[in-house]
Amino acid sequence: MQSWEIAHLGRLFVGIGFGLCSVGAGIGVGLIVAAALNGIARQPEQSGKIQTVMFVGAALVEGVALLCAVFCFLALQS
């Protein structure tokens, strides 16, 4: 394999990694919100606490996704 083919293959894998990161974050946040809505439907009086926990969980999932995106872009630069 020539060097330019390896470079293009690396860019392809970075794109695939970035896509998987985005899909994984979307699925994770979707599951968190679905569980929170289910909990609020069962116990409406606890909606404030459930929303707080939901936002913290969603922020953690998005933080990991952002970190993965940064790593993908850093891998693209080298």
Sequence and secondary structure as in RCSB ss.txt:
>XXXX:A:sequence
MQSWEIAHLGRLFVGIGFGLCSVGAGIGVGLIVAAALNGIARQPEQSGKIQTVMFVGAALVEGVALLCAVFCFLA
LQS
>XXXX:A:secstr
  HHHHHHHHHHHHHHHHHHHHHHHHHHHHHHHHHHHHHHHH GGGHHHHHHHHHHHHHHHHHHHHHHHHHHHHH
HH 
